[in-house]
Amino acid sequence: MKITVEFDEQEFSQFLEWRRTQVAPTSKSGQPEIDALPIHYLSISTYALHILNHHGVSTIGDARGKLDRELLNLPNFGRKSLNDLRDAIKAFDATHPKD
């Protein structure tokens, strides 16, 4: 089954603006607390994202706090998913420095 959703440019802009307001708590500098951000902010596969969410890993801080062996023990979460997650966290940290 294929579902197609069409947005005009204005609707899409409104959606993006709304999405920007749905941010996690902010630090003293007004920047989002990185560890409190939802894990979907990371560039990881939908497959890995679903596995993590299903097992209660829903924020960047949750993922950062898990040991590699804990993540590898999740059903269907393998070495490739782990490497992608760790790389995505490093890339995110590089572009979103903490206070």
Wavefront OBJ file of the C-alpha trace (Angstrom):
o trace
v 0.000 0.000 0.000
v 1.275 3.454 -0.864
v 0.052 6.614 0.819
v 0.799 9.996 -0.657
v 0.403 13.206 1.303
v 0.612 16.510 -0.470
v 1.459 19.778 1.242
v 1.595 23.157 -0.347
v 4.586 25.289 0.546
v 2.694 27.377 3.113
v 1.336 24.312 4.945
v 4.784 22.780 5.028
v 6.295 26.010 6.403
v 3.603 26.122 9.090
v 4.339 22.530 10.008
v 8.077 23.249 10.293
v 7.399 26.292 12.460
v 5.115 24.254 14.710
v 7.766 21.499 14.920
v 10.378 24.036 16.033
v 8.159 24.942 18.991
v 8.020 21.299 20.118
v 11.535 21.377 21.509
v 12.886 19.857 24.688
v 13.799 21.919 27.778
v 16.432 24.587 27.275
v 19.664 25.353 29.064
v 20.653 28.687 30.628
v 21.830 29.922 27.235
v 18.434 29.181 25.693
v 19.785 26.229 23.704
v 17.961 22.892 23.847
v 19.292 20.452 26.413
v 20.825 17.986 23.982
v 20.349 14.888 26.122
v 16.632 15.677 26.532
v 16.001 15.887 22.784
v 14.051 13.017 21.210
v 16.213 10.414 19.544
v 14.583 11.075 16.181
v 16.756 14.214 15.967
v 19.638 11.871 15.124
v 20.266 10.716 11.580
v 19.696 7.013 12.106
v 17.620 4.512 10.213
v 13.915 4.234 10.873
v 14.510 0.570 11.664
v 16.985 1.365 14.451
v 14.800 4.226 15.670
v 11.800 1.910 16.081
v 13.836 -0.687 17.964
v 15.238 1.933 20.326
v 11.842 3.535 20.972
v 10.253 0.138 21.532
v 12.816 -0.599 24.237
v 12.477 2.742 26.022
v 15.425 4.563 24.489
v 13.578 7.713 23.475
v 16.053 10.560 24.039
v 19.628 11.252 23.021
v 20.567 11.029 26.699
v 18.974 7.580 26.966
v 21.081 6.379 24.025
v 24.232 8.026 25.338
v 23.726 6.352 28.733
v 23.490 2.812 27.361
v 26.541 0.590 27.177
v 27.281 -0.969 23.808
v 26.537 -4.443 25.144
v 23.144 -3.258 26.459
v 22.196 -1.964 23.023
v 23.517 -5.066 21.272
v 21.327 -7.194 23.556
v 18.212 -5.503 22.154
v 16.486 -7.883 19.724
v 17.357 -7.050 16.103
v 19.753 -4.254 17.085
v 23.074 -5.270 15.638
v 26.592 -3.944 15.249
v 25.692 -1.819 12.202
v 22.828 -0.129 14.056
v 25.102 0.451 17.043
v 27.851 1.974 14.894
v 25.320 4.180 13.088
v 23.885 5.351 16.419
v 27.273 6.167 17.921
v 28.357 7.976 14.719
v 25.100 9.959 14.674
v 25.593 11.020 18.303
v 29.157 12.164 17.545
v 27.985 14.098 14.475
v 25.130 15.669 16.429
v 27.487 16.669 19.255
v 29.889 18.228 16.766
v 27.168 20.460 15.329
v 25.353 21.156 18.627
v 27.978 21.910 21.282
v 26.929 21.842 24.935
v 27.264 24.851 27.219
l 1 2 3 4 5 6 7 8 9 10 11 12 13 14 15 16 17 18 19 20 21 22 23 24 25 26 27 28 29 30 31 32 33 34 35 36 37 38 39 40 41 42 43 44 45 46 47 48 49 50 51 52 53 54 55 56 57 58 59 60 61 62 63 64 65 66 67 68 69 70 71 72 73 74 75 76 77 78 79 80 81 82 83 84 85 86 87 88 89 90 91 92 93 94 95 96 97 98 99
